[in-house]
Amino acid sequence: MARLNIVTYPAEVLETVCEKVTEFDRKLVKLLNDMYDTMLDADGVGLAAPQVGIAKQIAIVDVGDEHGRIELMNPVILEESGEQTGPEGCLSFPGLFGEVKRANYVKVRAQNRRGRFFTIEATGFLARALQHEIDHLNGILFTSKVIRYYEAEELEG
């Protein structure tokens, strides 16, 4: 698998509303595999296509729970409820962490690598990661939602 270059802010693609995926082919499968390896290599729990310079509605999330690797093409949040506030970082903003308020529950409809639709429901950290990656596909950066930024000392320990 190829390790892709992670695009960092202020790259224009990060604030672009991405195009829908219409072709579910070998090229997409290779991109998904490369994105997953890139995400793991960078110690991330999510990666969206614009973060590797591709303005397509493609994202991968793996928070290390029973869901494992979740691949999302053309994801849409159908329902959200509750509230959680917690720390977030982003591979496109190395070393920057902030407190972000998000829904505690989400129900997301997306397509898999073969183009089949599926629905996933998530709470807590997985819900946060899904919302963060879906925001990327709509050109929304976590920095626009930060309540306050963390100092380096707060993150140690």
N, C-alpha and C positions, 0 to 999 in steps of 0.2 A: 504494500500500500504506500501511496505517496503522502508525504506530509505537506499540507498546504500552508501557504503563508497567511497568517491572521492579519487582517486589515485593522489598523488602529485609527482612532479618532484623530483628526477631523476628516477622514476620507468620506467623500460625498455619498458613496454607495451605502454607508451606514444610516443615512437619513432619507433613503429612497424607499418609496412604497414598491414592494416587489411584485413581479409578474407571476401569474398563476402557472403551475406546472401543467403542461398538456401532454408531454411525452414521457411515458414510463418505460424506459429502455435500458440497455446495458450501460449507457453513458451515465444515467441517473444512479444506477446501482454502484458504479465505480465512484461517483462523487460522494454518495452516502457513506461508503466504506472509508474513503479518504478523509471525509469530514469527521467520522467517528474516531479514527486513529489520531487525527490532528487534535481533537478535543481531549482525548485521553492523555496524549503527549503533553498538552498544555495544562493538565490537571484541572480541566473544566468539567462542569456537569451539564452543559448545554452549548450548542453551537448552531448559528443560523447561517444560511448561505451568503447573505451580504457580508458577514464577517470574514469570508474567504473571497470576497470580491465578486460574488455572483448575485445579481438582483432577481432571484427566484424565490418563491414561497416554499422553502425547504429548511427544516430544522431537525436537530437531533437532541434528545435529552436522555441522560442516564444519571440518576441521582444515587445509584447504588442500592436501590430497593428491589422488591420482588418484581417490579415491572421491567427491570433491565433496560435494554436499549429501546428507545421509542423514536421511531422515524415518522416525521410529520410532513406531508405535502399538502399545501393549501388549507392549513388549519384555521378553524373558526371557533371562537368561544361561544357556545350556545347558552350556557348558564354560568352565573357566578354568584356567590353569596359569602357572607361572613367577612371578617377582616383579620389580617395579620400584619404585623410590622416587624421587619428584621433586616439583617445585613445582606447586601448584594454587592457583587463585584461583576466584572465583565472582562472577557479576554481581549476586547477591543480598547479597554481602558486599564492597562497594566498598573497594578499597585493602587488603584482607586477603589474605595469601598464606601458605601453609604447606606443609611437606613431608608428603607422603602416600604410604603404601605401598599398591600395588594389584597385581593380577595383570598379567603382561606379555602374556598372550594371552587373548582371550575369543572365544567363539562365541555369537552372539546371534541369536535368532529373534524376528521382529517382523512387523507388518503395515504395508503401505505405505498411501498416501492412498486407494487404491481398496479396501483391505481384504484384499489378497492377501498371503499369508505369504511371507517371504523369510528367508534366513539370511546373516549376514555374519560373517566371521572377521577379527580385527584384532589387531595387536601394537603395542607401544610407545605413542606419543602418542595414536593413535586408540583403542586399547584403553582407555587412561586416560580419555579424554573420554567414551566410551560408558558406562563404569562410573560416572563422576561423574553423568551425566544419568539413568541408570537408578536410581541411588541417590535422586535427587530424586523420582522417581515413587513411591518407597517411603517417602518422608518422612525420608530419611537425608541429613544435611548433611555436607559435607566436613570441617567443623570437628570432627565427632565422630571423625574418623580422622587428624587432624593429629598428627604426631610432634613437630614444633616449628614455631613461627611464624617467618617471616622478618622481619628488620628492614628498614626502607626502604633503607638503604645497601647491603644484600646484593642488592637487586633492580636497582640502577642499574648501568649499564655494559653 
